[in-house]
């Protein structure tokens, strides 16, 4: 076997393989003998038919089988000979323009083919210490505290009927409602519907038409739906809505007292509750600021270290992202085919993010290697405890899952990459 290598790029290599006729014949002979053991031909016991008769029986399919066997065997040998370590899915056969598959092998003739091989880039990280980043300033405004206090009160609010006043923003108005176009060709049958006034989801016409009404009062208003309205069947239509108010409910917040503060957060006073809420908001913002620093560090790192990445790793990451999107939609009961999404645009955007992720991970792996960063048993045990706490599983159950070597190594790699980012942050200049 003769191999010729062409370095197309830092991550893509072409290897041309020339298999001599003698080796081709060996493949044919082995296949014919294997088929003879399985074939049942009239007049012959299994495994005893003449080889030439077996060849005739197999016909053109034998050449295609031989080709496939040559590709499997000699591609592997050629890649090893050239000292290449392909990434997952990183080997494919090169075809001529318009060619659907390689030609079948022929006994007594040499067989040549070319494969493309994708490998990891050789990365020599630079300028990764002392990266200059800016940490967002963390402040908590009184309005943010009051907004959170209001949310806590709303979670304990009482929904009560309203009979002594008209509807207003914040009320939940239950109506019997129907609609039709003026020509009557399109109708929305009468139904009961509850609408919360003041919601951002409401069209302005609904807000105006249902505000200021009392229980039992009739209403009528017109809605002109825009051409880009989310509901396809209503786009561009003008409907006349009419109906009657059946019920009005309001949300009645409890009074904020020391007793309620103790019930909400196990603190003694309302002032202590506000301090607790401020502390929670501040911790959340501090975490956001820390994440912003980590993101900036990675941004600066990638800017300083451009390099090509294998397309197969990008496609693998892209598939993972799209599969995750599909799972999230399924959990929400959403059919992706019914979404009005420019899928080509979304996939292009996700491919860009996938490429960035691959570059980021390869760079972190290389920096961790050059700096001698590792994950020891104590760090792994700490991670097991953290995973158990977050998932609700026992540490023993998590350890059983991690008994699988690939899962354990996958977790250690995640931990090492996170540790590497921590190390980069420690070395960064943070303004």
Number of C-alpha atoms within 10 A of each C-alpha: 15 12 19 12 16 11 12 12 13 16 20 22 21 21 22 20 22 17 19 15 17 14 18 21 18 14 19 24 16 12 17 19 18 12 19 21 13 10 18 15 16 8 8 11 12 14 16 14 18 12 15 10 13 18 20 10 14 15 11 13 12 22 19 17 17 24 21 14 17 21 21 11 11 19 22 12 15 21 22 12 11 13 9 14 13 19 16 12 13 19 20 13 16 16 13 8 6 6 9 8 11 16 13 16 25 18 19 14 14 16 21 18 20 19 21 21 23 27 23 18 17 12 16 11 16 10 11 18 15 14 20 15 19 14 16 14 9 15 11 12 11 10 9 13 20 14 11 15 16 16 13 16 18 14 10 15 16 14 13 11 14 18 13 8 11 15 23 19 15 14 22 21 26 19 25 16 20 19 22 18 16 11 8 9 7 15 15 13 10 14 11 14 13 17 18 20 20 17 12 9 9 12 13 11 13 16 18 11 16 25 16 13 18 21 19 13 13 16 15 14 15 16 17 14 16 12 12 10 12 12 9 10 9 16 14 13 15 17 22 16 21 18 19 20 22 17 18 24 19 19 16 13 16 15 10 14 13 16 14 19 18 15 11 13 14 12 18 15 17 17 13 16 21 18 14 15 19 21 14 13 19 16 13 13 17 17 13 15 17 15 13 16 21 19 15 18 27 20 15 15 21 17 11 14 16 12 15 15 20 23 18 16 22 21 16 15 19 23 16 13 17 15 12 12 13 15 13 12 13 12 9 9 9 13 10 13 7 7 10 9 10 8 11 9 10 12 16 12 12 18 20 13 16 22 19 15 16 20 22 17 14 17 23 22 18 17 22 19 13 11 10 8 15 16 14 10 10 9 14 15 13 12 17 20 18 13 15 17 12 9 10 9 12 13 18 12 12 16 15 9 12 16 12 10 10 10 12 14 13 12 16 19 16 14 17 21 24 14 17 21 19 14 16 22 24 13 15 19 14 14 10
